[in-house]
Amino acid sequence: MNAFTRNTLILLLGLLLGVSLAVARGVLAEKPQQSAATGLPLETVRTLSEVFDKIKHNYVEDVEDKALLDNAISGMLTGLDPHSTYLDAKAFEELRVGTTGEFGGLGIVVGMEDGFVKVISPIDDTPAQRAGVKAGDLIIRLDEKPVKGMSLDDAVKIMRGKPGTDIELTVVRKDEDQPLTFNITRDRIRVKSVKSRMLEPDYAYVRVSQFQERTAKDLHNAISKLKKENKKPLKGMVLDLRNNPGGLLDAAVLVSDTFLERGTVVSVKGRTEENKLSQSATPGDIMKGAPIVVLVNEGSASASEIVAGALQDHKRAVIMGQKTFGKGSVQTVIPLGNNSALKLTTARYYTPSGRSIQAEGIVPDIQLEHLQVAAKDDNGFKPLKEADLTGHLDNKKGAEKKTSDKPKNGDLLALASDDYPDYEALNMLKGLNLLSQK
């Protein structure tokens, strides 16, 4: 290490300790102690300097000082928790673009678990989802490269690539005896965070796949459009948050506020006053009190857990599905002077009743197993009814057939076969309406 490089490193360490260059040299030469100004352990700082020196002189290839220092910064953050990270200029820009709904890649939200990349959730209408990647999958190989030992950032960089290029993912899935392989073509990911449709007359379905800047506004527009389509007030709505990995905290608060009249939505508690806040709902429920069923699963994380927890605590909705992911921490993006940034965990969030979801998740009011149903085979046997008996009495009042706009049994069967939780949610809404009529 030349004198300039060593002086630069000592100056950097001196700045960390809050002492001058000359004093830093003297401090590092003395016996191990602790800086009174910062509380940093000087022995550990000395070790950092020695490691830097050994790498520069002995590593098999020459490494730029900037790369070593960037890696040191990354190591400080990744050692804290799975969500804190250092964002270089490119990663910072991709993060900003991602919150607006368009970015490149496979379309999966990932984290780390036991040294492997874990799929938190696949994003709707993306290459990964179409290929069959599921929440909970552990990615063990990217093409021919083992994931074990990679940092999350390195794994993400490999998966991103250019649109139109291919990558092979090898995953381990619960209840599967052998690893699964998926050949996926990268694409430009354009996330439409809100989708909606009518399940049948009077009952709406709204899917929120991610919380972005426009999500609350798009949600409001979607529900308003469904109301016009129905031509009368809605009797209930399914809010689908399954495999929703989260997103912006503010968007989650606004989505919750769409259905709440008053009260706390979420509280955030960190070490500093600036990381403590409480968000409350404002008057106005777009559903006018009509029942809501929220669908969640193990891929529902972060901001989607804020919404589910708020609606559950205020008894505004029935939560149905599987226990959620359990990410109850808040990450703050702190820009740095060189167009990079820190994504740092700064607080935990709590539901209106004071529950912390961190590593616990939201437990549904009604739990559903992962099931797929199919129609029972028709053996041609028709059950005997009163109307089939010879000489049965006629029902004169029922002689005139009334037209109905309710769906045919075949429509409900198709819904049950395609999406069993959605089918159960619709039945729950109907039951809640029957009880309210009493």
N, C-alpha and C positions, 0 to 999 in steps of 0.2 A: 504494500500500500504506500503510495507516494505521500509526501508531506502535506500536499494540498488536500488530498482525499481524507487523510487522517484528521487534519485540522477541521475539515468540513464536518466529519462525523462527531468530533469532540464538541464543535460548536452546536450541532444539533442536539447532542445530549445535554450540553450546558443550558440550551434554551428550555429543554424539557424540565431541567432541574431549577431553572430560574437563576442561574449564575452566569458569570461572564466566561469568555474563552479561557483567559488566564487562570481564573479560579477553578474552572472545570478541569483543566489539566492537573491542577494541584489536588483537587478532590479525588480524582480517579487514581492518583498516585498514593493517596493515604490509605490507611487501613479501612476495612469495611465499616460503613456508617450509613446514616439515613439523613436525607436533606430536610432541614427544618422548614424550608420554604414550601416544599411540595409533598413531603412525605414519601418520596420515591426511594426505594432501596438502592443505594449506590453500588452494592456488590453485584446486583442483577444488571445494573446499567453497565458496569465494567465488563460483565460477561457478554452483554450485547456487543460491545466494542470489540472484544476478543473474537467472537464468532464472526463478525463482519470481516475482521482482519484475516482469519483462517480461510474463509470462503474465497476472499480475493486472491490469496496466495496459493491455495491448494485444490480448489475445485477443478474438475477435469476440463472445463471450458471457461473462457473469460466471461464474466458477468458484469453488466453495467451497474454502476452504483445506484442509479435510479430504480432499476429493476429490483435490486436487493431491498432498498428502502420501501418501495411499494409493497413488496411481499411481507416486510415486517409490519407495515400498517395493516395489511389484510389479515395477517395472523393475529394481531391484537383484537380484531373485531370478530373473526370467525371463532375464536376461542371463547367468546362470551356466551353466545346462544346461536341457534340455527338461523336466526333472522337478521342479525346484525352483520353488515358487510361494508366493504370499501368499494365505491363505484368510481371507476376511472371515467374519463370524459365520455367515452363511447357508451359505457354501461349507464351512466347518468342520463344521457340523451335517450337511450332506449327505454329507460324507466319513465321518463316524461312522456314519450310517445305512447307507451303502453297504457297510460291512464286515460288517453283520449280514444283508445279503442282500435289501434292498428299497429302491428309489429310483425316481425318475421320469426319463423320457427315452426315447431311441430304442433303447438297449441296445448301444452300441458303446464300446470303449475306444480313445482317440485320442491322438495326439501331434502334433508339428509337424515338417515336413520341407520345406525350401526355401520357407518362407512359406505352405505349404498345410497343411491338417489331414490327417494320415495315419491311416487305420484300422489300429490294431494288431491288433484282433480284434473280430468281432461276438460278442455273448454269446448263448448258446443260448436258443432259444424267446423271442426278443424281436422287436419290429417290424423292426429293421434286418436281423436274420438272415433273417426270413421274406421280406423284400423282395428279398433277394439281395445285400446288401452283403457284401464279402469283405475279408479281411485284405490289406493292401497298397494298397487303394484310396486315391487322393488326392482329397479333397473340395475342389472349387474354387469352388463357389457354394452358399450357403444361401438358398433361395428366390431372390430377385433380388440378393442381396448377395454381391459377390465376397469370397472368404476372404482373398485376398492383402492383407497389411497388418493383418489382425486379430490380436489376441493369442489364444492358445489358450483362455484363460478367457472371452473375449468370444464366441468361436465356440461353446464349450460352453454358455454361457448361452442362446444362440439355439436350440441344438438341444434343450435340455431342455424348456422350455415346460410347458403344462398337458396332462394326459392327455386324449385325444380330439381334440386339435388336430392339424392336418396341417403338414408341412414338405416341401419338395422339395429333395433333395440332387442336385447335379451332380458326378459323379466322373470322374476319369481312371483307367483301368485298363490295366495292362500287357497288351500284345498286342491291345488294342482300338483301332481306328482313330479312333473318334469318342467323345466324352464320353458317359457314360450318366447317365440321370436316374432317380431313385427318389422316388416320392411315398409318404411314410411317415406313418402316424398315431401320434402319441406315445401312450405307455401307461405305466402304473405297472409298473415292472420288478421282478419278484420272482424272484430267482435261486435256483434249487435247485442247489447246487454239486455234488452227487453223484447220478448216475443209474447204474443197473446192470441187467444182465440176463444170462441164459445164452445164449452163442452156440450151443452144442450141449452134450449131456451131458459133464460133466467140465471144460468150458472156459467161464470167466466173462469178462464184459466190464464194466468200470467206467469211467465218464466223470467226470472232475473238470473243471468248467467255470470255476471260480474258487476262490481260497483265502480262506475266511472263518473266522470264529471257530469254527464248528461243523463245518468240513469234515473234520477228522481223525476226529472221533467219528462223523459220518455215514458216512464211508468204512468204518470198522470195522464198523458196524452192517450196512451193505450187503453186505460180504463174508461176514459171519456168516450173514446171511439166505440168500445164494446157496449156502453150504455145506449148510445145512439142506435147501434145495430140491433139491440134487444128491444128498443122502442118502449121500454118501461124500466123501472128501477131493478137493479140486479138483486137476486135473492141470496147470492153467495159467491165466493171467489176462492179458487185454489191459487196460492202463491207458492211457486216452485223454486226453492233455493237449493235443490240437490246439486252436488258437485260445483257449488259456487265457492271459489277460493277466497273471496273477499274483495278487497280493493280499498277505495277511499273511505275513511271514517266519516267525513262529512256527508258523503252520498248515503251511507247506511243510516245516519241520523235523519236525513230528509225522507228516505223511504219509510222509515218507521213513523215519522210525523204524518205521513200521508194518511195513516189509518188511526192515529191517536188524537184525542181532543186536548189532553193535558197530561202533566206529570213528567217525570224524568225519563229520558230515553236511554242514556248511558252516562256513567261517570268515569273519569280517567284520573288515575292517581299515580304520580311519579314522585321522584325525590325533590324536585324543585317546584316552586310555585307556578312557574310557566308551564309545567307539565301536569297541572291539576286543573280539571274543569268538569263541569256538569252540563249536559245538553238536555233541554226540555222541549216537549212538544208544544205546538201552537194550535189554537182552535181550528177545527175543520177536519172531518173524516170523510174522505171521498166516497166511501162505501155506505155512509149514513147508518152505521151500526150493523149492517148485514154481516152474517157470519163469515169467517175466514178460516181456512185450513192451510197451514204452512207445511210444505213437504221439505224434509231435511234428510241428510244421510252423512256417512263418515267423511264425505268430500266437502261438506258445508263447513267453511272455516272463516274465522276473523270477522269481517264486516257482516257476513250472512248470519253469524252467531249473535251479533249485536241485535240485528233485526228480530231474529227468532226469540232471543231472550227478552227483549223489550215487549213484544206482543204477548209472550207467555206470561210475564210478570203482571202485566196490566189486564190479563184475562181477555184480551181482545181477539185472540186466535187460538185454535187448537193446533198444537205442534204434533206432527205425525211423521213417522219414519224410523230412522236409526240414529243412535247417539252421534253427535257432531264431532268434528276434528279436535276441538279444544285449544284453539289459538287465541288466548286472551291477553296478548301483549300488543302494545302500540309502537310502531316504528316511525321515527321522525327522520325525514331526509334533510340533512344539514349541508348546504352547499359550501364548498371550499374555494379558495382563491384561484385554483388552477383548472377550473371547469369540472372538477371532480366533486364527489360528495360522500358523506357518510350516511348509511342507512342504519340508524342506531335505535335499539329498543330503549325507550325512555319512560314507559309507564305500563301499567296494567289497566284493563278496563273492566267495569263492573256493571251488571244488569241493574235495573231500577230497584230491585229488592236487596242489592248489595252482594250478589253472588259473583265470585270470580270464576271465569270459565277456563282459565289457564290450566292446561293438561287435564281438564275434566270434561269439557264440552257441555252441550245442552242435551238433557235427557228428554226425549219426546213425551208428550202426554199419552200418546198411543203409539206403541212400538210395533213396527212391521218387520217381518223377516224378508230376506231376499227371495221372493217367490215369483214364479211365472205360471199363470193358469191357462188352461185350454178348455174348450167346450167338450162336454161329455159326448161320447159317440151316440148318435141317434140310431137306436135299434128298431125303429119303426113302431114301437109300442106307444099307444096313446092312452093315458089314464082315463078311466071312466068317470064322467061327471054327471051331475043331476040333469043337465040339459040333454044327455044322451039316453035317459030312461024313457021308455014308451009311456005316453000319457002324462008327462011332466007338466006342471003348471007353468004357464007363460008369465014372464015378467013384463007386464004391459008398459010400465014406465021406462023400462030399458029397451023397449022394442025399437025406438028410434036411435039409430047410431049417431053418436056425436063425434065430430072430428076432433082430433087432438094434435097439438103441435109437439107432444113429447116424443123423444127418440124411440125408434123401434128397438126391440130386444137385441137385434143384430148389431146395432150401433154400440150398445153397452157392452156386448160380448167382445167386440173389437177393441174397445177401450180397456177392458179387463185383460185381454190377451197382450195388448201392446204395452200397457203401463198400469200394472196392478195397483201400485200406491195411488195413482191418480184416480182410478176407479173407486178405491176405498174412500178417498177424500171427497169425491162427489157424493157418495152415499152418506158420509158424515154431514155434509152440508144440508142434504135433504132431511136428515133426522133432526138436525138443529132447528130447521124451519118448522117442522111439524110440532116440536116441543114449544117453540115460540108462539105458535098459533093458539095453543091452549091457554 
